[in-house]
Amino acid sequence: VQLQASGGGRVQPGGSLRLSCTASGFTLDYHALGWFRQAPGQEREWVSYFTVSNRYTASADSVKGRFTISRDNADERFYLTMNRLRPGDTAVYYCAATMEGIGLDYRSPSDYDMWGQGTQVTVSS
């Protein structure tokens, strides 16, 4: 049972990247799927989440309108599409998953029990 993140890289300001997170050993049905990021010296920060049962999505104000979380129903994979990237978006990005449950906020790292290994995103000219 694991998640594997990929798709990071170096991009110029204003550019785009799509991160992928592949689940193995379990199905993403009935899970909340999240993306977080952590810049050097900073705490891990929530970016976006998606609840599979009702297809609800939410994103942090800092990325709203630029980043989109989505899930591929054909296989056990979900994505973070990032547009209009800024230098402030530079961080290691982590995908996470947890079974949907009552009382969970999905904005806190402590609400997730499965994590990918992280992928570096660098936005620089």
Phi, psi and chi 1 to 4 in degrees:
 res  aa     phi    psi   chi1   chi2   chi3   chi4
   1 VAL       -  114.4  175.6      -      -      -
   2 GLN  -160.4  162.7   65.9  176.3    0.8      -
   3 LEU  -118.0  144.4  -64.2  172.8      -      -
   4 GLN  -132.1  119.3 -176.1  166.3    2.8      -
   5 ALA   -93.8  147.2      -      -      -      -
   6 SER  -154.5  169.7   61.9      -      -      -
   7 GLY   105.7   -3.0      -      -      -      -
   8 GLY   -70.0  172.2      -      -      -      -
   9 GLY   168.4 -167.3      -      -      -      -
  10 ARG  -109.0  134.0 -173.2 -178.3 -170.3   94.4
  11 VAL  -143.8  152.4   63.4      -      -      -
  12 GLN   -77.3  155.3  -68.4 -172.3  -17.9      -
  13 PRO   -54.1  138.0  -27.9   36.3      -      -
  14 GLY    90.4   -9.4      -      -      -      -
  15 GLY   -82.4 -176.1      -      -      -      -
  16 SER  -132.5  152.6  -61.1      -      -      -
  17 LEU  -145.5  154.2  -78.6  173.6      -      -
  18 ARG  -124.6  119.2 -170.2  176.3   78.2  158.2
  19 LEU   -91.2  144.2  -53.6 -177.5      -      -
  20 SER  -120.0  149.9  -61.5      -      -      -
  21 CYS  -135.0  118.4 -174.2      -      -      -
  22 THR  -107.4  128.6  -57.9      -      -      -
  23 ALA   -95.1  139.9      -      -      -      -
  24 SER  -134.4  140.9   58.6      -      -      -
  25 GLY    89.3   -3.3      -      -      -      -
  26 PHE  -158.9  163.9   70.9  103.6      -      -
  27 THR   -97.7  148.0  175.9      -      -      -
  28 LEU   -80.6   -5.9  -67.1  176.3      -      -
  29 ASP   -57.1  141.7  -67.8  -16.3      -      -
  30 TYR    63.3   24.9  -53.0  112.2      -      -
  31 HIS  -113.2  154.3  -80.1   74.8      -      -
  32 ALA   -94.7  134.4      -      -      -      -
  33 LEU  -117.1  128.6  -47.7  174.4      -      -
  34 GLY  -130.2  156.5      -      -      -      -
  35 TRP  -122.9  135.3  -74.2   96.5      -      -
  36 PHE  -128.7  166.1  -69.9   76.6      -      -
  37 ARG  -143.6  155.0   65.8 -172.7 -177.6 -173.8
  38 GLN  -142.3  116.6 -170.7  165.8   17.5      -
  39 ALA   -89.7  158.4      -      -      -      -
  40 PRO   -55.1  129.3  -26.0   34.4      -      -
  41 GLY    78.3    3.0      -      -      -      -
  42 GLN  -114.0  160.9  -56.6  -67.2  -41.6      -
  43 GLU   -76.9  159.5  -66.5 -171.2   -8.3      -
  44 ARG   -66.0  132.6 -167.7  163.9  -64.7 -169.8
  45 GLU  -117.9  134.0  171.6 -168.4   26.9      -
  46 TRP   -69.5  139.4  168.4   67.7      -      -
  47 VAL  -113.1  -53.0  173.9      -      -      -
  48 SER  -163.6  155.5 -171.6      -      -      -
  49 TYR  -144.4  161.4   78.0   78.7      -      -
  50 PHE  -141.2  126.9  173.3   89.2      -      -
  51 THR  -101.0  121.2   47.8      -      -      -
  52 VAL   -65.9  -36.1  175.2      -      -      -
  53 SER   -62.7  -39.5   62.8      -      -      -
  54 ASN  -120.7    6.9   60.4    0.3      -      -
  55 ARG    58.0   33.6  -55.7 -171.6   65.8   80.6
  56 TYR   -83.3  138.6  176.7   81.3      -      -
  57 THR  -126.3  151.5   64.3      -      -      -
  58 ALA  -146.7  147.0      -      -      -      -
  59 SER  -137.5  151.8  -65.7      -      -      -
  60 ALA   -64.6  150.7      -      -      -      -
  61 ASP   -57.8  -33.1  -73.0  -15.6      -      -
  62 SER   -66.7  -19.5   59.5      -      -      -
  63 VAL  -121.1   -4.0  -54.4      -      -      -
  64 LYS   -59.0  133.5 -160.0  169.4  -68.7 -177.6
  65 GLY    86.3  -11.0      -      -      -      -
  66 ARG  -116.3  -35.2  -60.1 -172.1  -61.8  123.2
  67 PHE  -109.7  144.8  -68.9   11.0      -      -
  68 THR  -134.5  128.3  -57.8      -      -      -
  69 ILE   -97.2  141.1 -172.3  170.7      -      -
  70 SER  -153.1  164.5   60.7      -      -      -
  71 ARG  -128.3  139.5 -173.4 -137.5  169.3  167.0
  72 ASP   -90.3  112.1 -173.5  -21.0      -      -
  73 ASN   -71.6  -15.1  -70.0  -33.6      -      -
  74 ALA   -76.4  -23.8      -      -      -      -
  75 ASP  -150.2 -178.7   57.1   29.3      -      -
  76 GLU   -90.8   73.5  -57.3  -55.2  -29.7      -
  77 ARG  -146.7  144.5 -166.2  172.5  -61.8  176.4
  78 PHE  -137.0  165.9   62.1  104.2      -      -
  79 TYR  -134.5  159.7  -54.8   95.8      -      -
  80 LEU  -129.0  108.0 -175.7   69.3      -      -
  81 THR   -91.9  122.4  -57.8      -      -      -
  82 MET  -117.1  118.7  -54.3 -176.3  -66.0      -
  83 ASN  -116.0  162.1  -63.9  -42.3      -      -
  84 ARG    49.5   50.6  -56.9 -160.4  -54.5  -83.9
  85 LEU   -65.3  147.4  -77.9  159.1      -      -
  86 ARG  -123.2  158.4  -54.7  166.8  179.5  167.9
  87 PRO   -56.0  -32.5  -30.1   36.9      -      -
  88 GLY   -67.4  -10.5      -      -      -      -
  89 ASP   -85.2   -5.2  -64.1  -40.9      -      -
  90 THR   -61.8  124.2  -64.6      -      -      -
  91 ALA  -177.9  170.8      -      -      -      -
  92 VAL   -87.7  128.0  177.0      -      -      -
  93 TYR  -102.8  132.8  -76.7   70.7      -      -
  94 TYR  -119.5  137.7  -62.6   89.4      -      -
  95 CYS   -98.4  154.0   58.6      -      -      -
  96 ALA  -149.3  158.3      -      -      -      -
  97 ALA  -149.0  151.4      -      -      -      -
  98 THR  -155.6  153.0 -170.9      -      -      -
  99 MET   -63.4  136.5  -71.8  -70.3  -67.6      -
 100 GLU   -62.7  142.3  -66.8 -179.0   37.0      -
 101 GLY  -156.4  162.6      -      -      -      -
 102 ILE   -73.6  138.2  -64.2  171.9      -      -
 103 GLY    86.1    0.1      -      -      -      -
 104 LEU   -90.9  138.7  -64.9  178.4      -      -
 105 ASP   -91.1  -30.9 -178.8   70.2      -      -
 106 TYR    69.1    5.2  -54.5  127.9      -      -
 107 ARG  -101.3   -5.8  -68.4  172.9  172.5   84.1
 108 SER  -108.6  136.2  170.5      -      -      -
 109 PRO   -56.3  -29.7  -24.8   34.1      -      -
 110 SER   -69.9  -13.1   62.5      -      -      -
 111 ASP   -81.3   -6.6  -76.3  -22.1      -      -
 112 TYR  -112.4  142.3  -66.0   83.3      -      -
 113 ASP  -118.9    1.0   50.8   18.3      -      -
 114 MET  -131.0  133.6  -73.3  177.8  -77.7      -
 115 TRP  -133.8  143.4  -70.5   86.2      -      -
 116 GLY   -82.5  174.6      -      -      -      -
 117 GLN   -83.1   -9.7   82.7  -75.7   10.1      -
 118 GLY    95.3  144.6      -      -      -      -
 119 THR  -138.4  134.4 -175.3      -      -      -
 120 GLN   -80.4  131.5  175.6   70.8   45.9      -
 121 VAL  -119.4  123.5  171.9      -      -      -
 122 THR  -123.1  123.4  -58.2      -      -      -
 123 VAL  -113.0  110.4 -175.2      -      -      -
 124 SER  -158.0  146.7  173.5      -      -      -
 125 SER   -93.4      -   55.0      -      -      -
